[in-house]
């Protein structure tokens, strides 16, 4: 019974942090959340939970609501020392309101912070804010915004409107080079790639190149030996148009 009480108390305390972190790792960044191992997730959530509760307790007590820290510590470390749970049952609605309000505010702030980081490209400017999805930065062209990997400051991910990929793959026919425009990809939760989706695909076997009659061509990553990725920007296309004006 005591173990159940302690487990429930820990879950309630940490849950706002877990939900807030899940709100932060959404959309294309969701794989960064699922990749975290259990131990890393626990420590990250405990640290964030401590920060959230510290701030929220100050706010709550500022409105005249007193929090009984003595019973909280007893719940976590020594439930047998609690003779009467009447104080908890009498304030059950206040406790519920506390956790619901904290979770709601933390989730909203977390989601807003995520959007700020992505909008202002802060994850590409500061390594501390960078996500684990290295493949995402590479396939989208956002790697061009990272100073470490891009020396040309005149080109950014905003200029990229086409990504041409050459894939050396091992098949039943032997080694084949696939080429096409990268239009989509699927990341795996362990930070690897599941597959790539190409448009206007073609394949090269030896010295022969053949157009593949397909709108979209899926290449499983487990068959890929090597790949080359080239970004085409709006600037490059305009320069090509100037060099090759239409008649």
C-alpha positions as CSV (number, residue, x, y, z in Angstrom):
1,X,0.0,0.0,0.0
2,X,2.8,2.4,0.9
3,X,4.6,1.7,-2.4
4,X,1.4,2.4,-4.3
5,X,1.0,5.7,-2.4
6,X,4.6,6.8,-3.1
7,X,4.3,5.8,-6.7
8,X,1.1,7.8,-7.2
9,X,2.6,10.8,-5.5
10,X,5.7,10.7,-7.7
11,X,3.6,10.2,-10.8
12,X,1.5,13.3,-9.9
13,X,4.5,15.4,-9.2
14,X,6.4,14.4,-12.4
15,X,3.4,14.2,-14.8
16,X,3.2,18.0,-15.6
17,X,6.9,17.9,-16.7
18,X,6.3,14.7,-18.9
19,X,3.3,16.2,-20.6
20,X,5.1,19.6,-21.1
21,X,8.1,17.8,-22.7
22,X,5.8,15.8,-24.9
23,X,4.2,19.1,-26.1
24,X,7.7,20.4,-26.9
25,X,8.7,17.5,-29.0
26,X,5.9,17.5,-31.5
27,X,5.5,17.2,-35.3
28,X,8.9,16.6,-36.9
29,X,10.6,16.6,-33.5
30,X,8.5,13.9,-32.0
31,X,11.2,11.3,-32.7
32,X,13.6,13.1,-30.4
33,X,11.1,12.5,-27.6
34,X,10.6,8.8,-28.2
35,X,14.3,8.1,-28.6
36,X,15.1,9.2,-25.0
37,X,16.0,6.2,-22.9
38,X,14.1,5.6,-19.7
39,X,16.8,6.8,-17.3
40,X,17.4,10.0,-19.3
41,X,13.7,10.6,-19.5
42,X,13.3,10.2,-15.7
43,X,16.1,12.6,-14.8
44,X,15.0,15.2,-17.4
45,X,11.4,15.1,-16.1
46,X,12.4,15.3,-12.5
47,X,14.6,18.3,-13.1
48,X,11.9,20.1,-15.1
49,X,9.2,19.1,-12.6
50,X,11.3,20.6,-9.8
51,X,11.6,23.8,-11.7
52,X,7.8,23.9,-12.6
53,X,6.6,23.2,-9.1
54,X,9.0,25.8,-7.6
55,X,7.7,28.5,-9.8
56,X,4.0,27.5,-9.4
57,X,4.2,27.1,-5.6
58,X,5.5,30.7,-5.4
59,X,2.6,31.9,-7.5
60,X,0.0,29.8,-5.7
61,X,1.2,30.9,-2.3
62,X,1.2,34.5,-3.6
63,X,-2.6,34.2,-3.9
64,X,-2.9,33.2,-0.3
65,X,-3.0,29.4,-0.7
66,X,-0.7,27.6,1.8
67,X,0.9,24.3,0.8
68,X,1.6,21.7,3.5
69,X,5.2,20.7,2.6
70,X,5.4,18.4,5.6
71,X,2.8,16.0,4.3
72,X,4.3,16.1,0.9
73,X,7.6,14.9,2.2
74,X,5.9,12.2,4.3
75,X,4.0,11.0,1.2
76,X,7.3,10.7,-0.8
77,X,9.6,9.3,1.9
78,X,7.7,8.0,4.9
79,X,3.9,7.4,4.3
80,X,3.8,5.4,7.6
81,X,4.3,8.7,9.5
82,X,1.0,10.0,8.3
83,X,-1.6,9.3,10.9
84,X,-4.5,11.1,9.3
85,X,-5.1,11.7,5.6
86,X,-8.0,14.1,6.4
87,X,-5.9,17.1,5.3
88,X,-5.5,15.6,1.9
89,X,-9.2,14.6,1.4
90,X,-10.4,17.9,2.7
91,X,-8.3,19.7,0.1
92,X,-8.7,17.2,-2.8
93,X,-10.3,19.7,-5.1
94,X,-7.6,22.3,-4.5
95,X,-5.0,19.6,-5.2
96,X,-6.7,18.6,-8.4
97,X,-6.9,22.3,-9.5
98,X,-3.2,22.8,-8.7
99,X,-2.1,19.9,-10.9
100,X,-4.5,20.7,-13.7
101,X,-3.6,24.3,-13.8
102,X,0.2,23.6,-13.6
103,X,0.0,21.0,-16.4
104,X,-2.1,23.3,-18.6
105,X,0.2,26.3,-18.2
106,X,3.4,24.2,-18.6
107,X,2.1,22.6,-21.7
108,X,1.1,25.9,-23.4
109,X,4.4,27.5,-22.5
110,X,6.3,24.5,-23.7
111,X,4.5,24.5,-27.0
112,X,5.1,28.3,-27.4
113,X,8.8,28.0,-26.6
114,X,9.1,25.2,-29.2
115,X,7.5,27.5,-31.8
116,X,9.8,30.3,-30.9
117,X,12.9,28.1,-31.1
118,X,11.9,26.8,-34.5
119,X,10.7,30.2,-35.9
120,X,13.8,32.1,-35.0
121,X,16.1,29.1,-35.9
122,X,17.5,29.1,-32.4
123,X,18.1,25.3,-32.5
124,X,20.4,25.9,-35.5
125,X,22.2,28.8,-33.9
126,X,22.8,27.3,-30.5
127,X,23.9,23.6,-30.1
128,X,22.3,23.6,-26.6
129,X,18.9,23.9,-28.2
130,X,19.6,21.5,-31.1
131,X,17.4,18.4,-31.4
132,X,18.6,14.9,-31.8
133,X,17.1,14.5,-35.3
134,X,20.3,15.0,-37.2
135,X,18.7,13.4,-40.3
136,X,15.9,15.9,-40.2
137,X,18.3,18.8,-40.5
138,X,20.1,17.1,-43.3
139,X,17.1,16.1,-45.4
140,X,15.3,19.4,-45.0
141,X,18.3,21.5,-45.8
142,X,18.2,23.2,-42.4
143,X,21.8,22.0,-42.0
144,X,22.7,25.1,-44.1
145,X,21.7,27.2,-41.2
146,X,24.2,25.6,-38.9
147,X,27.5,27.5,-39.0
148,X,29.5,24.4,-38.3
149,X,28.3,22.7,-41.5
150,X,27.8,25.6,-43.9
151,X,30.5,28.1,-44.8
152,X,28.4,29.9,-47.4
153,X,26.4,32.5,-45.4
154,X,24.6,33.6,-48.6
155,X,22.5,30.4,-48.7
156,X,20.1,29.3,-46.0
157,X,17.3,26.7,-45.7
158,X,14.8,29.3,-46.9
159,X,16.4,29.2,-50.3
160,X,16.1,25.5,-50.8
161,X,13.2,24.4,-52.9
162,X,14.5,21.1,-54.3
163,X,16.7,18.3,-52.9
164,X,18.3,16.0,-55.4
165,X,19.6,12.7,-54.0
166,X,21.8,10.0,-55.4
167,X,21.4,6.7,-53.6
168,X,23.8,3.8,-53.9
169,X,21.7,0.8,-52.9
170,X,22.2,-3.0,-52.8
171,X,19.4,-4.9,-54.5
172,X,18.8,-8.4,-56.0
173,X,20.0,-6.9,-59.3
174,X,23.3,-5.9,-57.7
175,X,24.4,-2.3,-56.8
176,X,22.1,0.3,-58.3
177,X,22.2,4.1,-58.2
178,X,18.8,5.7,-57.7
179,X,18.4,9.4,-58.4
180,X,15.4,11.7,-57.8
181,X,14.0,14.6,-55.9
182,X,13.7,13.9,-52.2
183,X,10.0,14.7,-51.3
184,X,9.6,12.9,-48.1
185,X,11.3,10.7,-45.5
186,X,10.4,8.7,-42.4
187,X,12.6,8.8,-39.3
188,X,12.8,6.0,-36.9
189,X,12.5,6.4,-33.1
190,X,16.2,5.4,-32.6
191,X,17.3,8.3,-34.8
192,X,17.8,6.3,-37.9
193,X,15.9,6.5,-41.2
194,X,13.2,4.0,-42.3
195,X,12.8,5.1,-45.9
196,X,13.2,7.9,-48.4
197,X,10.6,8.9,-51.0
198,X,11.7,10.2,-54.4
199,X,9.8,11.9,-57.2
200,X,10.9,11.7,-60.9
201,X,13.0,8.7,-60.1
202,X,15.6,7.1,-62.3
203,X,18.1,4.3,-61.8
204,X,21.6,3.7,-63.1
205,X,23.0,0.2,-63.6
206,X,26.6,0.3,-64.8
207,X,26.6,2.9,-67.6
208,X,22.9,2.7,-68.4
209,X,20.4,5.1,-67.0
210,X,16.7,4.2,-67.0
211,X,13.7,6.4,-66.0
212,X,11.5,4.7,-63.5
213,X,7.8,4.9,-64.5
214,X,6.6,6.0,-61.1
215,X,5.1,9.1,-59.4
216,X,6.9,8.3,-56.1
217,X,9.6,5.8,-55.5
218,X,10.3,4.5,-52.0
219,X,13.8,3.4,-51.0
220,X,14.1,1.4,-47.7
221,X,17.1,2.7,-45.8
222,X,18.3,-0.7,-44.8
223,X,19.3,-1.3,-48.4
224,X,21.2,2.0,-48.8
225,X,25.0,1.8,-49.0
226,X,25.7,5.5,-49.5
227,X,23.9,8.6,-50.6
228,X,24.7,12.0,-51.9
229,X,22.4,15.0,-51.3
230,X,22.4,18.2,-53.3
231,X,20.3,21.3,-52.5
232,X,19.0,23.5,-55.3
233,X,18.1,27.0,-54.2
234,X,15.9,29.6,-55.7
235,X,19.0,31.7,-56.4
236,X,20.6,28.9,-58.4
237,X,17.5,28.4,-60.5
238,X,17.4,32.1,-61.3
239,X,21.0,32.0,-62.4
240,X,20.4,29.0,-64.6
241,X,17.4,30.8,-66.2
242,X,19.7,33.7,-67.0
243,X,22.3,31.5,-68.6
244,X,19.7,29.5,-70.5
245,X,17.0,32.0,-71.5
246,X,13.9,30.5,-73.3
247,X,13.6,31.3,-76.9
